[in-house]
């Protein structure tokens, strides 16, 4: 747990230095859903754009967790705003270019495996994208299959969580290709998105990611702490298409706060600003086969 606490401090220190370069690069092309892989395990269920099956049932479910329902997510555009290419340099993006008032929740690592969070996700039906690191998930791969079965996608976050810009190209390939293999075997779908630990990457990272299978690197604009969102922009406001970073974390790292309480706090911030939560992969066009 001490190692993960150091990660939290590393994220905060690194964000200011890296975000300027990422913002300057824009978000031209991005990553998408994984392609089907040969596996005995089922592929994830199809994504559904709406988050509200019925007004009454939805309100009751949200009230159970002390929350007010978010607006239902709009239909994603038929012409996906982010398009992947099967070849060429792997792009980096921090948000999705859209005028729809939606944001996207991404959750990293996988150390915390709270059964109550599974219950919460079944009740609220909020879409998430999971960037999973093998060291964290291997004690209980099945936990994340439950979230996958709800239509949530699993993406690549390395085997061991190194700061990628501090290790060799060979090591970076081991980290990305290794996690790609494990996730494909365990969850039946090969990830096409990659998030570098701590947000740290370099030109070698793009080479490693491209050679191992994912077709885009995903950064973020906001990160969720225990009770507050940490913003990159000075006005501290969400914007259409923003990608939010959170983590599978429990009371030890959240000063006694549970994963469900942290997630609820994040949803409150989103609701207060009038945003819906959409599925990231619904706004991304994977490369043609």
HELIX and SHEET records of a PDB file:
HELIX    1   1 UNK A    2  UNK A   25  1                                  24    
HELIX    2   2 UNK A   55  UNK A   64  1                                  10    
HELIX    3   3 UNK A  115  UNK A  124  1                                  10    
HELIX    4   4 UNK A  134  UNK A  137  1                                   4    
HELIX    5   5 UNK A  138  UNK A  140  5                                   3    
HELIX    6   6 UNK A  141  UNK A  148  1                                   8    
HELIX    7   7 UNK A  164  UNK A  166  5                                   3    
HELIX    8   8 UNK A  169  UNK A  187  1                                  19    
HELIX    9   9 UNK A  197  UNK A  199  5                                   3    
HELIX   10  10 UNK A  203  UNK A  212  1                                  10    
HELIX   11  11 UNK A  259  UNK A  272  1                                  14    
HELIX   12  12 UNK A  280  UNK A  283  5                                   4    
SHEET    1   A 2 UNK A  35  UNK A  36  0                                        
SHEET    2   A 2 UNK A 189  UNK A 190 -1                                        
SHEET    1   B 2 UNK A  82  UNK A  83  0                                        
SHEET    2   B 2 UNK A 284  UNK A 285  1                                        
SHEET    1   C 2 UNK A  91  UNK A  93  0                                        
SHEET    2   C 2 UNK A 216  UNK A 218  1                                        
SHEET    1   D 6 UNK A 153  UNK A 156  0                                        
SHEET    2   D 6 UNK A 129  UNK A 132  1                                        
SHEET    3   D 6 UNK A 102  UNK A 109  1                                        
SHEET    4   D 6 UNK A 243  UNK A 247  1                                        
SHEET    5   D 6 UNK A 222  UNK A 224  1                                        
SHEET    6   D 6 UNK A 229  UNK A 231 -1                                        
SHEET    1   E 4 UNK A 153  UNK A 156  0                                        
SHEET    2   E 4 UNK A 129  UNK A 132  1                                        
SHEET    3   E 4 UNK A 102  UNK A 109  1                                        
SHEET    4   E 4 UNK A 276  UNK A 277  1                                        
END                                                                             
